[in-house]
Amino acid sequence: MSQQPPDNIHRLIVPAGGALRGRGIYLLPNLFTTGALFAGFYAIIAAVKGHYEAGAVAILIAIFLDGLDGRIARLTNTQSDFGAEYDSLSDMVSFGVAPALLAYQWMLQDIGKLGFFAAFLYTAGAALRLARFNVQKIVVDKRFFKGLPSPAAAAMVAALIWYGDSNTLQGQGVMVALLVCIVIAGAVLMVSNLRYYSFKDLDLRGRIPFVVVFGLVLAFGLISIDAPLMTLLLMVGYAASGLVLTLNQLRRTRQERRRLRAARRDAA
C-alpha cells in the first residue's frame, strides 16, 4: 500500500502550535500616545465649540505626552514598528489637523480664501513632514532633525492662539497677520531641509551639572510669569534656531572645502 503524500496545503493553513498567539504591543509608550491622541481630539472639539484657549492648551499637553512617549520607549527599549506607526497617526491628528483647525476657527476663517489656504498648507506640511520622517530609515546624525518637527510647529501655533485669546486680541489686524505668518512659516519650515536639534542625545539617567538644574528652575520661573507669551517666544526661538544651525553648518562646509583645496595646491 503506497504512502500518501503530505498535505502541504493543510500545513500552510494550520501553523505550528503557539504561532497563532499574537505578539502583543507595549503598554506604557502606547498609553502615552493614546493620551496625546485624546488631547489632540479634544483640541479639535474645543475649536469647533469656540473654546480656543482650552484647545491650545490641549495641543501643548499632547506635545508633552508625545515627548514622554518617545523618551520612555527609548529608555525602556520598548520601541516597535507598531508604536512608530501609531505615534505617527497620533501626530497627524494632534499636530497636523488640530492646530490648523484651531487657527482657522479662531481667526483664519475671517479672511476668506487666504485663511483657508494657510490652514490647509499647514496640514499638508505636517503630513509631508511626518511621511518624510517615516521613510528616512538611515539617519546620518540623530542629534538633528531635518525640517521643523511637527510638535514644535504645533506648539508655535497653539502658543500664539493661547496668548491672543487669553489677552482678548482676537480680530485685531496685527494678530491676524501674525497668525497667517506663523501658520505659513510653520508649514514651510516643516518641509524644509533646515537642521533642528533633536535633544535625543540628552542622558536623563546620568548626572548633570548643578548649573543646569539652576537653569531649569530659572526657565520654569520665567514661564510662570506669563506662560502663553514665554511659550510663544520659546517656540519661535526654536524655529529660528534651524536657520542658525544650517547657516553655521554651511559655513563650516565651505571652510573645509577651502582647506582641502589649499592642501591640494600645496601638495601640487
Buried (B, 14 or more C-beta within 10 A) or exposed (E): EEEEEEEEEEEEEEEEEEEEEEEEEBEEBBEBBBBBBBBBBBBBBBBEEEBBBBBBBBBBBBBBBBBBBBBBBEEEEBBBEEBBEBBBEBBBBBBBBBBBBBBBBBBBEEBEEEBEBBBEBBBBBBBBBBEEBEEEEEEEEEBBBBBBBBBBBBBBBBBBBBBBBBEEBBEEEEBBEBBBEBBBBBBBBBBBEBBBEBEBEEEEEEEEEEEEEEEEEEEEEBBEEBBBBBBBBBBBEBBEBBBEBBEEEEEEEEEEEEEEEEEEEEEE
